[in-house]
């Protein structure tokens, strides 16, 4: 089973590499449907959040690193913990790879800033991986970044209710070290799939993207 | 042996067979994902197997270990992922149904104590017709 997964991931990587050599252009969606590359990386524009250490998290914090962004909320019982656990495993395997994970960050962006305080975000994201960052901002700032990524969310607030569902995109967005929206991983997500493709992408893009 | 006795025996055997059939839903791989400290929501997963030739309908899940337990399903609508309450779930005859991440799950609200990997959680599954199956869920990371 494991061998099959690794093999499939490697084949995906080989295909990606071949595609690049073939015509220098980008595939929009790889045939395995795991990663979608943007035809042209899209430079992101200003936004301002606060991270779980109460520091400003703005566009400058996306520069110099590859950033995996995921929109969610801490009251989410199924998809968010599943995704964060998957990203933690992907991070672990990137850290073991040749290129390492020094220039990679994982950012959990709250779509429920009313309930997700800095303290709650810290407790939540660092449980999955000590290096993970939780950030939150007001609706306007959230809209600025989400809009640029095509990420959608909708809070179904029921007056007086303590528990209300939040609908959000379950995709993971990849921003390159020049703060450009570069690729997106669609669910269902698997750790090996993400780390192997990222490894290949980083190798191909390294000089151009940093 | 009178025919009355025979009919009685047959009826009794039929009743026993029916009762055994009623208990014919088995559950395996029951687990709850360990949550970050302070989390107010957790999720439970399992594989349900209906061993009977009739549909079985799961209508509720209850546990004294949580403020509330609800049967939910993660759904994707127009690119948005969210949760939907599933008031009842039909298990088709002799079929299996998966409660798994990204799909059906038991939403466990407000755990009464902190749960850690290796702990056990007891939840009763209730089916239409009165069948109640107690299930032990293992907390896993």
Interface residues (C-beta under 8 A of the other chain):
Chain A: X74 X75 X76 X77 X78 X79 X81 X82 X85 X120 X123 X124 X125 X127 X128 X152 X153 X154 X156 X163 X165 X166 X167 X168 X169 X170 X187 X188
Chain B: X33 X35 X36 X37 X38 X39 X40 X41 X42 X43 X72 X74 X76 X77 X78 X79 X80 X81 X82 X83 X101 X102 X105 X107 X108 X109 X141
